[in-house]
Amino acid sequence: MPELPEVETVRRGLAPALVGRRLKRVEQRRPDLRFPLPKDFAARLEGRRIMELSRRAKYLIAALDNGELWTMHLGMSGRFSIIAGKRAKQPGEFYYAEPPDPTHTHIVVETDKGVRVEYNDPRRFGYMDLIPADGLSVHPWFAGMGPEPLGNQFHAAHLTEAFAGKKQSVKATLLDQRIVAGLGNIYVCEALFRAGIDPRRAAGRISPPRLERLTKEIRDVLTEAIEAGGSSLRDYAQADGALGYFQHRFRIYDRERQPCGACGSIVKRIVQAGRSTFFCSRCQR
């Protein structure tokens, strides 16, 4: 599943093709993705102008000129293609993705500038909805969601309060979207390594100074990944076809049985809450 930097890369790739453009034609090729699409989905999109394309956690949100929000989650294999004339671009290819199969193209929109944007999803784990702008915060997908890790509301004081008394591991706690919105497995592993924190340590047993450093490392690793164009997707393509290679900068993730770049110890892998955790038992305490 793409993580926050990958979704942000897709957003930046789609924005030039969609923002300010009117959706001249919308084709809906099936009634559902992971969940049923909203009633009259294509008809409600057709003719609308996209005013803004933003991101909340791992969701893309297109603000329409009628006050509705076209909200999209890519799931595990959802991807967009941008077709302009004879050129086709894909702002993102998944780490374990198969080549795009036209039979799995489920949504097609054409803008008033003649650009076509297709949503392809072989596994159909992605999902979409049309949500009133004033109802986003209470929608089940967003209600109770924590602060954005790159936003002003994410700081050490927030983690101190959110972690207080928690016996759950810091790794599992950071993956809780009620604590921080949009953090995923890869970047939690990387941030904990950079901060020198053992992923098995109880969240409530981490001192404020160490939480200060953890906050900084979370921000830094996400920022670096966004600048590189994403990482959990191998050969992850930006809108211009350039590839993002942040995965080549992984310091700990997916490095099981390899020497730690900092101390030379062998990197270990364990499973926490069904997800692989990579860490160095010497560097992380």
C-alpha positions in Angstrom: 0.0 0.0 0.0 1.4 3.4 -0.9 2.4 5.6 2.1 2.1 9.3 2.6 5.0 10.3 0.3 3.8 8.1 -2.5 0.3 9.6 -2.2 1.8 13.1 -2.2 3.8 12.2 -5.3 0.6 11.1 -7.0 -1.2 14.3 -5.9 1.6 16.5 -7.4 1.5 14.5 -10.6 -2.2 14.8 -11.0 -2.6 18.4 -10.0 -1.4 20.0 -13.3 -3.9 17.9 -15.3 -6.9 18.4 -13.0 -6.8 21.6 -11.0 -8.8 24.3 -12.6 -10.2 22.0 -15.2 -13.8 21.0 -15.8 -14.6 17.3 -16.1 -16.2 17.2 -19.6 -16.9 13.5 -19.5 -16.9 10.8 -16.8 -17.1 7.1 -17.5 -17.9 4.7 -14.6 -17.2 1.1 -15.8 -18.4 -0.7 -12.6 -20.7 0.0 -9.7 -18.0 -0.6 -7.0 -14.4 -0.7 -6.1 -13.6 -1.9 -2.6 -17.0 -0.4 -1.6 -19.9 0.6 -3.7 -19.4 4.0 -5.5 -21.9 6.7 -4.5 -25.2 7.0 -6.2 -25.0 8.8 -9.6 -21.3 9.0 -9.2 -20.4 9.8 -12.8 -23.3 12.2 -13.2 -22.4 14.1 -10.1 -18.8 14.5 -11.3 -19.5 15.3 -14.9 -19.5 19.1 -15.6 -17.9 19.9 -12.3 -14.7 22.0 -12.1 -11.8 20.8 -9.8 -10.8 23.8 -7.7 -8.1 22.2 -5.6 -6.4 18.8 -5.2 -5.2 18.1 -1.7 -4.1 15.2 0.5 -5.2 14.1 4.0 -3.2 11.2 5.4 -3.2 8.7 2.5 -6.3 10.1 0.8 -6.5 12.4 -2.3 -9.2 15.0 -2.1 -10.4 16.9 -5.1 -12.6 20.0 -4.1 -15.4 20.5 -6.7 -17.1 23.8 -7.6 -20.4 22.6 -6.1 -19.0 22.1 -2.6 -18.5 18.4 -2.8 -15.2 16.6 -2.3 -14.2 13.7 -4.6 -12.3 11.6 -2.1 -10.0 8.8 -3.3 -7.9 6.1 -1.6 -5.6 4.0 -3.8 -5.7 0.9 -1.7 -3.0 -1.6 -2.7 -3.0 -1.5 -6.5 -4.9 1.6 -7.5 -3.1 3.9 -9.9 -3.8 6.9 -12.2 -2.7 7.4 -15.8 -2.7 10.8 -17.5 -3.1 10.6 -21.3 -2.6 13.8 -23.3 -2.5 13.3 -27.0 -0.1 10.4 -27.7 1.6 10.8 -24.4 0.7 8.7 -21.3 2.2 9.3 -17.9 1.7 7.4 -14.7 2.4 9.3 -11.4 3.2 6.1 -9.6 3.8 2.4 -10.0 3.5 0.0 -7.1 6.4 -1.9 -5.5 4.7 -5.3 -6.3 2.5 -4.1 -9.1 1.7 -6.0 -12.3 1.8 -4.0 -15.6 -1.4 -2.1 -16.1 -4.2 -4.1 -17.7 -6.9 -2.0 -19.5 -9.5 -4.5 -18.3 -9.0 -3.1 -14.8 -9.5 0.5 -15.8 -12.7 1.4 -13.8 -13.0 5.2 -13.9 -12.2 7.5 -16.9 -12.4 11.3 -16.8 -11.8 13.7 -19.6 -11.2 17.3 -18.9 -12.2 20.3 -21.0 -8.6 20.6 -22.1 -8.8 17.1 -23.7 -6.6 15.4 -21.1 -7.8 11.9 -20.0 -7.2 10.6 -16.5 -7.8 6.9 -15.9 -8.1 5.0 -12.6 -6.8 1.4 -12.9 -7.1 -1.0 -9.9 -6.6 -4.8 -10.5 -7.4 -5.8 -6.9 -10.1 -3.1 -6.4 -8.9 -2.3 -2.8 -9.1 1.4 -3.6 -12.3 3.3 -2.9 -13.9 6.7 -3.6 -16.7 8.8 -2.3 -18.3 12.2 -2.9 -18.5 14.0 0.5 -19.9 17.4 1.4 -17.0 19.7 2.3 -18.6 20.6 5.6 -19.0 16.9 6.5 -15.4 15.7 5.9 -14.3 15.8 9.6 -17.2 13.6 10.7 -17.1 11.2 7.8 -16.2 7.7 9.0 -12.9 7.7 7.0 -11.7 10.9 8.7 -13.4 11.2 12.1 -10.9 10.9 14.9 -7.9 11.1 12.6 -4.7 12.4 14.2 -2.6 15.4 13.0 -0.6 15.4 9.7 3.0 14.5 10.5 4.2 17.5 8.4 1.6 19.9 9.8 1.9 22.4 12.6 -0.2 20.3 15.0 2.4 17.5 15.0 5.0 18.1 17.6 6.7 16.4 20.6 4.1 17.7 23.0 1.4 15.9 21.0 3.4 12.6 21.1 4.0 13.1 24.9 0.3 13.4 25.5 -0.7 10.7 23.1 1.9 8.2 24.4 1.2 8.8 28.1 0.7 5.5 29.9 0.6 3.4 26.8 2.1 -0.1 27.1 1.7 -0.8 23.4 4.9 -0.8 21.4 6.0 2.6 19.9 5.9 1.0 16.5 2.3 -0.1 16.7 1.3 3.2 18.3 2.8 5.3 15.5 0.8 3.2 13.0 -2.4 4.1 14.7 -4.0 6.8 12.5 -5.7 8.3 15.5 -2.2 9.2 16.8 -0.6 10.4 13.6 -2.4 10.5 10.2 -0.7 8.9 7.2 2.3 7.2 8.8 3.0 3.8 7.4 5.2 0.8 8.1 8.3 1.9 6.0 8.6 5.4 7.4 7.9 4.4 11.0 10.8 1.8 10.7 13.1 4.5 9.2 12.2 7.2 11.7 12.6 4.9 14.8 16.1 3.9 13.5 17.2 7.4 12.9 15.9 8.4 16.4 17.7 5.4 18.0 14.5 4.0 19.5 13.8 0.3 19.8 10.5 -0.4 18.0 9.5 -2.9 20.8 9.7 -0.2 23.5 6.5 0.7 25.2 5.3 4.1 23.9 4.7 5.4 27.4 8.3 4.7 28.4 9.9 7.1 26.0 11.3 10.3 27.5 10.3 13.8 26.2 13.8 14.5 24.8 13.7 11.3 22.8 10.2 12.1 21.6 11.5 15.5 20.4 14.1 13.8 18.3 11.5 11.2 17.0 9.3 14.0 15.9 12.1 15.6 13.9 13.1 12.3 12.3 9.6 11.6 11.2 9.4 15.0 9.6 12.8 14.6 8.0 12.3 11.1 6.5 8.9 12.0 5.0 10.3 15.2 3.5 13.2 13.4 2.0 11.0 10.7 0.6 8.6 13.3 -1.0 11.6 15.1 -2.5 12.8 11.8 -4.0 9.4 10.9 -5.4 8.3 8.1 -3.1 9.8 4.9 -1.9 7.5 2.0 -1.1 6.8 1.7 -4.8 9.7 0.2 -6.8 10.4 2.2 -10.0 7.9 4.8 -8.6 7.3 7.2 -11.4 6.7 10.9 -11.0 4.5 12.8 -13.4 7.3 13.4 -15.9 8.3 9.8 -16.0 11.3 10.3 -13.7 11.7 7.6 -11.1 11.8 8.1 -7.4 14.6 6.2 -5.7 14.3 6.9 -2.0 14.3 3.1 -1.5 18.0 3.2 -2.3 18.4 5.4 0.7 16.7 3.0 3.2 18.9 2.8 6.3 17.0 0.0 8.0 13.8 -1.0 6.1 14.0 -4.3 4.1 17.7 -4.8 5.2 17.2 -8.0 7.2 20.5 -9.9 7.7 22.5 -7.1 6.2 25.0 -5.1 8.3 23.7 -1.9 9.9 25.2 1.1 8.2 25.9 2.8 11.5 27.5 0.1 13.6 27.9 -3.0 11.5 25.6 -5.2 13.6 23.2 -7.5 11.6 19.8 -6.0 11.0 16.9 -8.0 12.5 13.4 -8.5 11.4 10.4 -9.2 13.6 6.6 -9.1 13.0 4.5 -6.6 15.0 0.8 -6.3 14.5 1.2 -8.4 11.3 3.8 -6.0 9.8 7.5 -6.5 9.3 9.7 -4.4 11.5 13.4 -4.0 10.8 15.8 -2.7 13.4 19.3 -2.7 14.9 19.4 -4.0 18.4 22.7 -2.1 19.1 21.7 1.3 17.7 18.1 1.3 18.9 17.4 1.2 22.6 
